[in-house]
Amino acid sequence: MARIVANKYIGVLLCMILFLGVSSAEEHEGMFSITPHVGGFHFDDNLDLDDGYVVGVGAGYNFTENLSFEFVLDVVDMDTESGGEDMSGYMFRFDGLYHFRPEERVVPYVAVGIGGMTFDPNIGDMETRLISNYGAGVKYYFMDNIGLRGDVRHLFIEDQSHINILYTMGVDILFGKEKAAPPPPPPPPDSDGDGVIDSEDKCPNTPRGVKVDRYGCPLDTDGDGVYDYLDKCPNTPRGVKVDSSGCPLDTDGDGVYDYLDKCPNTPRGVAVNSSGCPPDTDGDGVYDYLDKCPNTPRGVKVDSSGCPLDTDGDGVLDYLDKCPDTPRDLKVDDTGCPILMKEQVSIRLDIQFDTNKADIKPEYNDRLKEVADFMAKYPGTKAEIDGHTDSTGSATYNQKLSQRRAESVRDYLIQNFNISQNRLTAKGYGEEKPVASNDTIEGRSQNRRIEAVFSAEEEYYEKR
């Protein structure tokens, strides 16, 4: 019987696929679903039943994009183990599903539910047994609204069995409420409302209502430099100087018309020559009435106020500056040159040794590299490496041991960092110069050492 029903479901399924067309593939709020499916049912071993075939259909509704409810009806076709008699079971379920990654084409989920199952009278009466289930599955949407669905459930049948497995494969068909389309992007801003978007507007603050060109700038029909909406004389001949209203004038009132005046903006009352320009007595290119340094020697470059340049900003004028390219952060002397400073710099090396040992421990390698870097930075540096011991042993032996310790450090620097031999000397002082008491273990440990101070003179220019 279940096989016959399965064939009918397959036919209905194909018709629904052709009818529904294409929709959104996402699991989202408000969507309905229909899921025809087929599969198998494995019964608990304490039941006199072979594994059966399942055919059914589910109907669901998405409360949110993750959470949905589903009602399922299934028919189970099975045989008894003892007699091989064919029989059927009828099952309904109310399930809750939680979807992971609902916006993807592959959507895994978990499920839990409750329902009932009725067997035909061949194995008992028609009483409906309570069932509960939990499980998981996955949906794969190969079309926008149609996907394959696989599902596995563990079922518990009231007063019957506990280990029952339901596995199905079906087709998930979505329909109903479409996900709201995203709002269209806002139009590009046009802050001054001139019809040219801000990103292309070269004159972004044009008053509203003023006609503009394709760059967003007001029109200037006569090309006099005054926009048409401000031009009181819109037909001025090209090339004629105009005032702020766009009309030809003798702006500076010096008696020379603007289109003839080579210095049309001379302040009133300033004397001018025949070309309308004020005098420039020192010939530096700055008119006398603007010149704050009127007696600049001829040929000296000046700024807009008529004063000699100070290009590097050190307070010494270029024509007097013997070091014209001094960096701005350096102090200079009266000739404009940086002030050279000298300072003593040094680095100290202290290394301790084990008893009766002259071997350098690896823990001092980094410090020795720092010393080597210091000597490389200051090539004139020379130093004496002083070796010392504690009071253990004879004075003669300790003298030799301290010398070996000093020479061990000297040789390490020479061999590992290519320090020239004539820059380093080694001298052993034995137990003569303790830095701590030899009566304690800690004190003797401090006395088994070498000491050296590496000094150099660093030159630098004084900062401002």
Secondary structure, DSSP 8 states (H G I E B T S, - for coil): -HHHHHHHHHHHHHHHHHHH-----S--TTEEEEEEEEEEEE--TTSSB--EEEEEEEEEEESSSSEEEEEEEEEEEEEBTTT--EEEEEEEEEEEEEESSTTSSEEEEEEEEEEEEEE-GGGS-S--EEEEEEEEEEEEESSSSEEEEEEEEEEEETTTEEEEEEEEEEEEEEEES-------------TT-SSS-GGG-SSTT--TT--B-TTS-B--TT-SSS-TTT-S-TT--TT----TTS----TT-SSS-TTT-SSTT--TT----TTS----TT-SSS-TTT-SSTT--TT--B-TTS-B--TT-SSS-GGG-SSTT--TTB-B-TTS-B-EEEEEEEEEEEEE--TT-----GGGHHHHHHHHHHHHHSTT--EEEEEE--SSS-HHHHHHHHHHHHHHHHHHHHHHH---GGGEEEEE-TTSS-SS-TTSHHHHHHHSEEEEEEEEEEEEE-B-
